[in-house]
C-alpha cells in the first residue's frame, strides 16, 4: 500500500490553485462591468434551483440550524442581493464629471482566499464567490473541515454556471484537501492580494501574512430595551431574532438589557412569547451542558434549538419554548454567559436607567473582545443619538431584529453576509462587506480653473521664446 503525505498533497494543491487563479485573474481584470454583471445575473438566477439541495446537505453534514429558516433566509437574501448588485458599479469608470472626464476608476485587487465557517456554509460560499466575480477578482474558497462536502458542492455548481457564461477557467477555486499547512501555503503566497476570514480566528494575524485582512466575524450582540420602546414589538423582534436558525446568524442578540422601570413588563412579555427563565438549578444544568470556556462552547450545542438544549440539560420547559433565559443581576469577569453562544440562550440584565445601560453595553461589547454589533429598542431620539455616538461597534440596529437587519434585510444597511469585525480588534473594516470592498479606487486629477486662468497664453509664450532666443544669440556672439 502506497503511503500519501496529506500535508504535501494539500500544499501542492494550494500552489496550483493560487497560480491558476493568478493567471485567470489577469484575464478577468480586463472585463468590463457589464460582462461581470451578466455572469452574476446568470449565476443568481440559475443557483436558485439548487439552494434547497445545498441546505439539506449542509444540515446533514454540520448538524446545525433549522432548514425552514435557512430556506426562507436564502430566498430573501438572494433576492435582496440581486437587487442591490444591480445598483453597484465596482470596476472601470465609476465616476465621471459633466464634461465626460473620468474621475475614479475601480480596480480589482487580484486573488482573494476566503476562510469559510461551518455555520451557514451555503450562503457564505455563494455570497463570497458572487461579490468576487462582481468585482473582477479571482476567489479561492477554503472550507471549514465540518462543511467540506457542502462547500464543494456549492463551488462546483457556481463554477459550472460562471464558466458557461464566460468566466475564465481557474478564476474560482476551492481547496479539496484541507490541512493547516495547505491553508498557510495559500495565505503566505505572494500572489494573493487580500484575505477574507469569516469566523476563523486562528489564521487572521495580519503580521503573519502582510496582507490586508477582512474579518467577517460573529459577535455576542447586546440589545437594550429603553422605557420609551414598544415593549411587545421589541420582545417579539428579540425572540424571533435569537431563535432564528437556532442562533447561527452573525449578529444575533445574546445580552438583553432592560431599563428598570419597564423590566417587569419586558420579563412578562418574554415569557408570553416563548422565553423560559431558568432557575438556579436549571442554569447549572445548562452550563454543565454548554461548558462555556475561553469564548467557546460545547460544539454539539451550536445551532441546536431551545427544546433540544432543554432536553439535553434535563430541564422541563413548555413545548412552545423558543429561547432559554438566564437572569443576571450584574456582569463579572467570570460570567459564563459573557461567552459567545451560537444557540438560543439569552442573558437578561437590569439597569436603573439608560445611562447605566449605555455603560453596561460598552462593557459587554468589550468583554472578551468579541462584540461588533449593538441593538436598541427606543423611540427617544436623544437616547438613540447617545448610543450611536458612543458605542464601539461597526453597526447599530434600531427597533428591528438584529440577526436579519444586520444583513441588510428590510433595513438601511448594505446587503451582506460578511459583517466586518474591525471593532473586535481584527480586520481592516467594521462595515458590511460588499463587492466594492474588494477593489481599490484609482483617482484621476485634472487642472482646476485657477490653473487654467493663470496659464500663459500662446502669444505670451511666443513673446517669451523670442526674447530668450535673442539673449542666447548675444551670448553665443560673445
Secondary structure, DSSP 4 states (H G I P E B T S, - for coil): -----HHHHHHHHHHHHHHHHHHHHHHHTT--HHHHHHHHHHHHHHHHHHHHHHHHHHHHHH--S-HHHHHHHHHHHHHHHHHHHTT---SEEEEE-TT--EEEEEEE--EEEEE--STTHHHHHHHHHHHHHHTT-EEEEE--GGGHHHHHHHHHHHHHHHHHTTPPTTSEEE-SS--HHHHHHHHT-TTEEEEEESS-GGG--HHHH-SEEEE-----EEEEE-TTS-HHHHHHHHHHHHHGGGGTSTT-EEEEEEEGGGHHHHHHHHHHTTEEEPPHHHHHHHHHHH--BTTB--GGGTT--HHHHHHHTT----TT--EEEEEESS--TT-GGGS--SSSEEEEEEESSHHHHHHHHHHHHHGGG---EEEEE---HHHHHHHHHH---SEEEESS-HHHHTTTTTSSSPP-S-B--GGGT-SS--SBP-GGGGEEEEE-----HHHHHHSPPHHHHHHHHHHHHHHHHHHHH-
